[in-house]
Amino acid sequence: METRSATRLLLVLALQLCWVAAPVSSLPDVSISSAEGTSPYYRAPQGNFTSKSCVNGRLIDARTCLCNPCWEGESCTKYVDLYAPRFLVHAATAVLPINASGVVYRAWSTDEDLGLTCPLGPGEPARCPCAAVTYQLFSSPGDRHFVLDSATGVLSRPAPPPASSSPAAKSYAPLRTGRTYTYKLMVQGLPHDDQSEELLYDLLDLKIYVSSDYARKVPWT
């Protein structure tokens, strides 16, 4: 029995030694980009890097660049905007009184580049240029009833000028009771010098109705 136990022990030790001594093949260099939803790291397939090689990123080691958000490639030179901005709703109606002024509507949008292409969280790594957007208002020629803030998506109604003879009064467009004003809003990604694809966008249909009994229809205002 002791001989069998000793033999088994020797066999186990021999197997462990074989496992430790087995050659380990190195993994091939591969690129891991944020387009695959994993991480912003990109490992070069061959060669060495210098501090100037990571054009839009920083050097991690002699063979690895950490690209800035929205950048890919061996040297972080490929700009990517993978997801289009999207409105939360694509049709909306606002009801206004005849003497409305100030903010009348705000368009809300999202961009999945923030969180998928770029990391979430505070600080510089969370900056996401490919998730930045701009808003645009499409109206009939000569329509000056409302003004859109291209950065925030806030649509506002200018206040009437104090004097009817002032230059601002000539360009002021009064609202008409019972009329519905129709517009299209567009949200679009910001252009980039290194971007080769067309800008991604989304559209929203907006109707603004001017009511004579606004207080009764919208009692919470």
C-alpha positions in Angstrom: 0.0 0.0 0.0 2.8 2.4 0.8 4.4 1.7 -2.5 1.2 2.5 -4.4 0.8 5.7 -2.4 4.3 6.8 -3.2 3.8 6.0 -6.9 0.7 8.1 -7.0 2.4 11.0 -5.3 5.3 10.9 -7.7 2.8 10.9 -10.6 1.0 13.9 -9.3 4.3 15.8 -8.9 5.4 14.9 -12.4 2.1 16.2 -13.9 2.4 19.5 -12.0 6.0 20.0 -13.2 4.9 19.4 -16.8 2.1 22.0 -16.5 4.4 24.6 -15.1 7.1 24.0 -17.7 4.7 24.0 -20.6 5.4 26.8 -23.1 3.0 29.6 -23.1 2.3 31.2 -26.5 1.9 34.9 -26.5 -1.5 36.4 -27.5 -1.5 38.1 -30.9 -1.7 41.9 -30.8 -5.3 42.9 -31.5 -7.2 46.2 -31.7 -10.0 46.7 -29.1 -12.0 49.7 -30.1 -14.9 51.5 -28.5 -16.9 50.7 -31.6 -17.2 47.2 -30.2 -18.5 48.6 -26.9 -15.6 47.4 -24.8 -12.9 49.9 -24.1 -11.1 52.9 -25.7 -7.7 51.0 -25.7 -6.1 50.1 -29.0 -3.1 47.8 -29.1 -0.8 48.2 -32.1 -0.3 45.1 -34.2 3.5 45.5 -34.5 6.3 48.0 -33.9 7.0 50.4 -31.1 5.3 53.7 -30.3 6.7 57.1 -29.2 4.9 59.8 -27.3 4.1 61.5 -30.7 2.5 58.3 -32.1 -0.7 58.6 -30.1 -2.1 61.7 -32.0 -5.4 61.9 -30.2 -4.6 59.8 -27.1 -1.8 59.0 -24.7 0.9 56.4 -24.6 0.3 53.5 -22.0 3.3 51.5 -22.8 5.7 50.9 -25.8 2.9 49.1 -27.7 -0.4 50.5 -26.5 -2.2 53.8 -27.1 -5.2 54.9 -25.0 -7.3 56.9 -27.5 -9.4 59.9 -26.4 -13.2 59.5 -26.6 -14.5 59.3 -30.2 -11.1 58.3 -31.6 -9.8 54.9 -32.9 -7.0 53.5 -34.8 -3.4 52.4 -34.2 -2.4 56.0 -33.6 -5.8 57.3 -32.6 -6.3 59.2 -35.9 -9.7 57.9 -36.9 -12.6 60.0 -35.7 -15.9 58.0 -35.1 -19.5 59.1 -34.6 -21.3 55.9 -34.4 -24.8 56.9 -33.1 -27.2 59.5 -34.3 -28.8 61.9 -31.8 -32.4 61.1 -31.2 -35.3 63.2 -30.0 -37.2 61.8 -27.0 -40.5 62.4 -29.0 -40.9 63.0 -32.7 -44.2 65.0 -32.6 -45.2 67.6 -30.1 -47.8 70.4 -29.6 -47.5 73.5 -27.5 -50.5 75.7 -26.5 -49.8 79.4 -26.0 -51.8 82.5 -25.1 -51.8 85.4 -27.5 -49.4 87.5 -25.4 -46.9 84.7 -24.8 -43.2 85.5 -24.3 -40.1 83.7 -23.1 -39.6 79.9 -23.3 -42.4 78.1 -25.1 -40.9 74.7 -25.8 -37.7 72.7 -25.2 -36.6 69.8 -27.4 -34.8 67.0 -25.5 -32.5 64.6 -27.3 -30.1 61.8 -26.4 -27.0 60.4 -28.1 -25.8 56.8 -27.4 -22.2 57.7 -28.1 -22.3 59.0 -24.5 -21.9 55.8 -22.6 -21.2 53.4 -25.5 -18.5 55.2 -27.5 -17.4 57.4 -24.5 -17.2 56.5 -20.8 -19.7 57.9 -18.4 -18.6 59.8 -15.3 -17.1 63.2 -14.4 -13.7 64.6 -15.5 -11.8 64.9 -18.7 -12.2 61.3 -19.8 -16.0 61.7 -19.9 -15.8 64.4 -22.6 -17.5 63.1 -25.7 -17.3 65.3 -28.8 -19.1 62.8 -31.0 -22.1 63.1 -28.6 -22.3 66.9 -28.9 -25.3 68.2 -30.8 -26.8 71.3 -32.4 -30.4 72.2 -33.0 -32.0 73.9 -36.0 -35.4 75.3 -36.7 -37.1 75.0 -40.1 -39.9 77.4 -40.7 -41.7 79.1 -43.6 -39.8 82.0 -45.3 -40.1 85.2 -43.3 -41.5 83.5 -40.1 -40.0 85.4 -37.1 -42.5 84.3 -34.4 -40.0 82.2 -32.5 -36.3 81.8 -31.9 -34.4 78.6 -31.3 -31.2 78.3 -29.2 -29.0 76.0 -31.3 -27.0 74.8 -28.3 -29.9 73.9 -25.9 -32.9 73.3 -28.1 -35.0 75.9 -26.3 -37.6 77.6 -28.4 -38.6 81.0 -27.1 -40.9 83.9 -28.1 -39.4 87.4 -28.1 -41.1 90.0 -25.9 -42.9 92.8 -27.8 -40.8 96.0 -28.2 -41.6 98.9 -25.9 -42.4 101.3 -28.7 -44.2 100.6 -32.0 -42.0 103.0 -33.9 -38.7 101.4 -32.9 -36.7 99.3 -35.4 -37.4 96.1 -33.4 -41.1 96.7 -33.7 -40.9 96.5 -37.5 -39.4 93.0 -37.3 -41.7 91.8 -34.5 -44.3 89.2 -35.6 -47.5 89.1 -33.5 -49.3 85.9 -32.9 -52.9 85.3 -34.1 -55.6 83.7 -32.0 -56.8 80.3 -33.2 -53.8 79.8 -35.5 -51.5 76.8 -35.5 -47.9 77.4 -36.4 -46.0 74.3 -37.7 -42.3 73.7 -37.6 -39.6 71.1 -37.9 -36.8 70.8 -35.5 -33.6 69.0 -36.3 -30.9 67.7 -33.9 -27.6 66.9 -35.5 -24.1 66.0 -34.5 -21.4 68.6 -34.6 -19.0 68.5 -37.6 -15.4 67.6 -37.1 -12.5 68.3 -39.5 -11.4 64.6 -39.6 -15.0 63.2 -40.1 -15.5 61.4 -43.4 -19.1 60.3 -42.9 -22.2 62.5 -43.2 -23.5 64.0 -40.1 -26.2 62.0 -38.3 -29.5 63.7 -37.4 -33.1 63.3 -36.3 -36.3 65.3 -36.9 -39.2 66.5 -34.7 -42.6 67.9 -35.9 -43.7 70.7 -33.7 -47.1 72.5 -33.7 -47.8 75.7 -31.7 -51.4 76.5 -31.2 -52.5 80.0 -30.0 -55.6 79.7 -27.8 -58.0 82.4 -26.7 -59.0 80.4 -23.6 -55.4 79.3 -22.7 -56.0 79.6 -18.9 -59.0 77.2 -19.0 -57.3 74.7 -21.2 -54.0 74.7 -19.3 -55.0 75.5 -15.7 -51.7 74.6 -14.1 -49.8 77.5 -15.7 
